[in-house]
């Protein structure tokens, strides 16, 4: 127990006025969506990233897409958690599905919800679907980072027992020192993935290759999530699956395979020459 760090007792509620309360978890979603909107606008506004043909969408399109993205994230994330992680509990008490303030969001569900929103929106505006996904993908990494930090503040989704110097005893778990796996995920899925995508969006006109950034995002997130799952305690209602896999690993494998296939297809196409 000498190597155990004290868990920081941060109130999950940032501001509370009577019945009105703002939680760090909700704030993470709000800031993540606003940052994603701002960053996507910057990508579209930079003509050097798109080649001679320019960006296939306008900044105003992204302004309109914010609402679509918000609905896709919240609805998809919640339904994904209900279906993938605790269906029996929600079937027994269906109204708890709407109690999103208690947590319980799935990235993979939110990802699917956002992809559906992007497909529908792109078709309605006659924007190439892959180009829209390429623009939005780098923008969500900060939201992923903030969401994992909010999980840490809430003392949820803790890690497996470990003897590393930074192990912590989570008050909602037990007395065993555990990995702060939420911070690992915030670093890998948020900071590292953002830097990787930033590198690719700002060189060799990769944004002019529809699907390239989307493929890098899919591969990068899947690998980051799979690595993090080796340190994260599986959800108690699911536990370990066959072969020691977790639900997070299982859901990330199709994303990894799809990303690799998409990358191979995209790399067979020539990169547009830069404008003189």
N, C-alpha and C positions, 0 to 999 in steps of 0.2 A: 504493500500500500504506500511505500515511500515515493513511488513515481507518479502517484495519482495527482492530477491537477483538480482544483475545485471547480465545479460547474458554475459558471456565472449565472446568478439568479436575476435574470432580466424579465421584467413583467411582459408577458405576451401582448398586453393591451398598451398601446402607445398613449392614447388619449381616451378618457372616459368622462362623459358629461351626461349624468342621468342615465337614461336607457341607451344613449348613443355612445358607441365605442368604436375606435379605430385600432385594429390589431396590426402588428407587424406583418403578419401573414397576408392580410389584405393589401397593406401598403406595398409589399413586395410585388404583387401582381400589378398594382396601379403604376408604380414607377417603372416596372419592366415593360409594360405596354407603351408608356409614354416615351421611354428611351428608345424602344424599338421603332416607334413611329419617327422620332427625330433622326435616328441613325439611318433608317431606310431613305428618308428624304435627302440626306447628305449624299448617299450613294447615287441616287438618281440624278442629283444636281451636279455631279462631277462628270463632265463630258470626257475626261481623260480615261475613265474606266470602261467606256463603252465602245470605243472605236469610231470609225467614220460614220456609221449608221446612227449613232446616238442611242440613248436609252429608249426602250420600246414602251415606256409609260411616262406619265407626267406626275409631278409632285402632287397635284390635286387628286390624282387617283389614290395615292397613299393616304391622303387626308380622309378620303371617303372609306378607305379599306379598314380604318381603325375600328369602326363599329363591328364590321364583319369578323375581324380578328378576335376582338374581345368576346364575342358570342361563341366563336369556334373554340377558343381556349377554355372558357368556363364550362360550356356545355360538354365539350369533348373530354376535358379533364375529369369532370365529375362522373360522367357516364363510364369513362374508362376505369375509374377507381371502383365504381359499383360493380361492373361486370368482371373485371380482372382480379380484384382483391378481396371483396367481401360481399358477394352477391347474396348469400344466405341471410346475413344480418339485415340488409336493406329490403329483402323480400318479406321478412318478418315485420318490419316497420317501414313501409314505403315513404312515409312523410319525411323521414330523416334524410332522404336523398337530397332534399332542398336545404338542409342545414350545412351549407358550405363553410360557414364561419367556424365550424368545429374541425376544419381540415379535411383531408381526404381527397387529393387530386392526383391523377395519374399523368405523367408526362406523355406516355405513349397515346393515351386517350386524347389529351390536349393537342398532341401532334397531328393525329388523324382529323380531329375537329378543325384545326387550322388549315390543314391541307385541303379539306373539303371546301372550306370557306374561300380559300385562294382559287381553287378550280372554278367555283361558281362565279366569283367576282371577276376573274380574268376573262372568262367567256362573256360575261355581261359587258365588259369594256373592250373586248377584242384585243386583249393583251396576251402575249405568249405565256402560257402557264408556267413553264420552267423559268422564264425570266423573272416572273413575279416571285416565285419560290426562292430563286437565287438572291433576290433583293431582301426578302424577309428573313431568310435563314440566319445571316450573321447578326440580325437585330435582336434575336430572341435569347442570345447567350447571357446577356446581363440579367434578364428576367429569370433565367435558370439559376444563376448565381445567387440572386437575391432570394429566390424561393427556398434554396437550400439553407441559406443563412437564417431565414425565418423558421425553418424546421428545427434548426439548432436552438434558436431562442425559445421555441415551444417545448424543447426537450423531447422531441419525437423522432422516429426513424433513426434511432441510435445505432451504433456499430456493434460488432462482435466483441467478446472479451479479448483483451490484449494487454501486453506488459510494456508497451512503448512508453517513453517518458511523458508523453502528452495525453495518456489515457485519462479518462474522466469517469466518475460515477454519476450516472444520470438519475435524477431523483424519481423519475417515473418508471425506471427499470428495476434494478436491484442493486446490491452492494458491490457488484463486480466492476473493476476498472474496464472501460470499453473504449474502442476507437471512436473518435468524433467523426464518424463517416460522413455526416452532413457537410463538414468543412472540406473533406476530401472531394466530395461531389461538387461543391461550390467552386473549388479550385480547378478541377478537371473539366467539368461541364460548362463552367462559366468563363473563368479567366483564360485557361489554356486554349479552349476551343475558340474563344473570341480572337485571340492573337493569331491562331492558325488561319482562321477565316479572313482576318484582316490582311494577313500576308498575301493570300491568294486573290482577294478582291482588288488589291492595289498593284497587281503586276500582270504583265503579259495579256492584258485585255481578257482575263478569264470571265468577267461578267458578260462578255459578248459571246461566250460559248454557253448557250442555254443548258442548264443541268449540271454544269461542272461544280459550282459552289454548293448546290443541293447535295450532290454526291459526297463532297468533302464533309459537309455537315452531318449527313447520315452516318458515314463511316466514323467520323470523329466522336459524335455523341455515343454511338453504340459501343465503341471501344472504351470511352471514358466511363460509361455506365457499367459495363461488364467488369472492368477493373475495380470500380468502387464497390460492386456487389460482393467482392471477396472480403470486404471489411465491414459490410453492412449486415446487421441482423435481419433475417427474413421476417416478413409480417407473421405475427404469431398465429393468425388464423389459416395461414398457408404453409409456413415452414419450408423445409427443403424439398425440392422435387427430385425426380429420378436423376441419379448421377451426381448429386450434390448441387444441382442447378437451383437457382432462385427464379421467382417470377420475373424479376427485373432482367435477369440474363436471358430468359426464354423470350421475352418480348423484344429484346434488343437484337437477337440473332437475325430475325427476318430483316430488320432495318439495316444491319451490317451487310447482309447478302445483297439486298436491293441497292445499297449505295455502291458496292463494288461493281455490280453489273452496270449500273448507270454510268459510273466513271469510265469503264471500258468502252461503252458505246460512245460517250462524249469525246474521248481522246482519239477516236478514229476520225473525227471531223477536224478539218483544218482551222487554225486560229485566224480570225480576220486580221488583215494587215492594218497597222495604225495609220491614222490620218497624217498626211504630210503637213 
